[in-house]
Amino acid sequence: MASVKTPITELDFDGVKAQLKEYLQTQTQFKDYNFEGSNMSVLLDVLAFNTFQNNFYTNMAINEMFLDSAVMKNSIVSHAKELNYIPRSRQSAKAVVRIVISNIDQEEATIAIPTYTNVSATYKGDQFNFVTNETYVAVRTRNQVTNEITYVAENVEIFEGQMLASFQREGFIVDADGVLRVQLTNNEVDTDSLVVFVDAEETEDRNIFTRATSIFGVQPLDKVFYLEPYLDDRYAIYFGKNEFGLQPLEFEDVRVRYRVTSGEEANGANVFSASFVEGATIDVQTISAAAGGQERESMERIRYFAPKSLQVQERAVTSRDYEVLLKQAFPDIKSVSAYGGEQLDPPQFGKVAISVYLSRESELISKTLANAYVQFLSDKSPLGIEPIFVQTKYVYVDLNVNARYSLKETEKSGAQL
């Protein structure tokens, strides 16, 4: 047999088959053989197809090993996890309302509006459910003109979604190293609403674990849990293994409460109703329409923000840090500008001014949303630096354009261009 080395330069089916023919033609056993014959051609097709499949599989497998080239979302999420980046889940739309309770016969000074009280809304023909995220108090007031007694709760924040149940028992696994991980079974969860209960009865809100976003300052016995991305747009919960938080025992029951949301579909809802007090008339007055609902983070956003999040590391130092953090937390922001307070007129030293742009329909940012921006940045700003919100000023320009074109470059007329 002749010792001839054939360089591997082709990866597609036809190229591989041609190379196989070229190699066989160099062998003395097949010197005068007709490689176009049916039997040999079938064998070459099988070999070329098998080689092509291996080439394709190897190429795709290697692509999935890198964040820049991965095409499967599970692979992208896995790479983001290595960068300590948690892709955003669906987020509930939030509205701010004023609740007035009337036609009620009681003498108490206040009426409690419990956590997870349901408020309904109809928007664009669809029915949405909103819930309160905390307990509010409606205060007894008397109308000086009509002498009517009402109970009023101001600035009640309601979030779109359904509480999956009072408690949801989730599946869990214990790794070989003894780390307990609880896998959330629903991929429509709003992770901002997560509350974990360990070894608690269904009717009791006790032994509550709260979410920690870093291990900084966490003590071994602190009741905290951590969140990490899991497969198929789901998430997993794990604990601190008695080093960075209390570790539940394997036999203890872990339950999770969370809100399941429809994302951005409820944005714009502004007519609400409720009936949580029997026999009373409840008027839900809109202060701020529902906004901020978002779909889960797309693959391209994860690919873009994961490396930048590692650079920022949840700290806002430069103006670019403020912009990246805001756009990551509030994806409805189309553009954001952060600049030092010394550029304001008059100057405000020790402050960072934030201006954002959402859309032409939302040029004026509500006070509720502005406060949310400032509150989010306050925990990430250096000591002594105060973030403030400044309404964006817009400049509109009308352009008169004289365009010149060459008739040699196009067959279109000036009107067509």
C-alpha positions, 0 to 999 in steps of 0.5 A: 500500500502506498503511504500517501497522506491526504490533507484534511481540508474539506468539512462539507459532504461533497468535499469529504467524498471527493477527498475520500476518492482522491485518497483511494485513487492513490492506493494500488489496490484501487488504481483502475477502479471506477469510483462512480460505480453504484456499490462504491459510490454508496459506500463513499456516501455513507463514509462521507455522511458519517464524517460530515455528521461528526464534523457538524456535531464537533463544531456545534459542541465546541461552539456551545463551549463559549458565550460568544458563539453558543446558540442554545439558551441553556448553554448561554445561561450556564456560561452566565452562571460562571460569571455570577450573573443571574438572568432576569426572570419574568417581572410583574407589572406594578401599579400604584392605587388609592383604595377607598372603602365605603358603606361599611358599618364598623367603628374601628379606626383602621382596616387592614388590607392583608398581604396578597390581597387580590385586585382585578383589572381588565385591559385590552380584553384580557383579565389580569389579577394583581396582588399586594406585596405587603400589608396596608392600613386603610385609615378611617376618615369623615367627609366634612361635606357629606359626613360620610365615613370612609377608609382610605389607603394611600399609595398601595402598590399592587403587582400583576400575577397569581400567588401559586398557592399559600405554599408550594412544595418544590422538588429538591436534590442533594449534591454529592457534597451535601449541598441542598438545591431546590428546583423551582418547577415553574418557569413563569415565576417572578424571582423578586417575589420569592420567599422560602420557608423551611420546616414550616406548617402550611398555615404558618409564616415562620422560619422564613429565609430571605434572598441574599445576593452576595455572601458579604456580611452573611453569618453562618446562622443567617436565614438566607438563600441564594438563587441560581439559573437552572435549565429551561428558564427555571431557577434553583435555590440553594443555601449557605452550608452553615458557612454563608448562611444556615443550611437546612437538614435533609429531612426538613421540609422546604417550601417556596412562595412566589408569584407567577406573572404574565410579564409585559402583557399587563403593562398599561392596565389602569382600571382596577376593582376589588372586593376583599371586604364583604358587603362594602363598596371598594373604589380602587383609584389609579395613581400610576398605571401598571408598568414595568412588566417584562419578559424573561431575559433574552439570549442576546441580552444575557450574552451582552450583559453577563460580562459587563455585570462581572466588570461592574460587580453590583457596584456603581463607581463610574457613570458607565456603571450606573448606566449598565446597572439601570439598564440591566435592572429595568430593561424597559429603559431605552437610553440612560445618562448618568453624570456628576452633580457638578454639571447641574445648574446650580451644581450639586456636589456629592450627587449623581444625576440620572436621566432616562428615556423610555419611549415617545409615549412615556417621556415624563417619568412618574415619581413612583418609577423615578423613586424606584431608580434612585432606591435601586442605585442607593445600595450600590453607590459609594458612601457619600454619593447620593443618586438623584433623578432628573427629568430628561429634557428633549430637543426636537429638530426638523430637518430640511435635506437636499439630496444629490444622487448620480443617475449613473448609479441608479435607475430610480427617479428622485421621487422613488429615492 
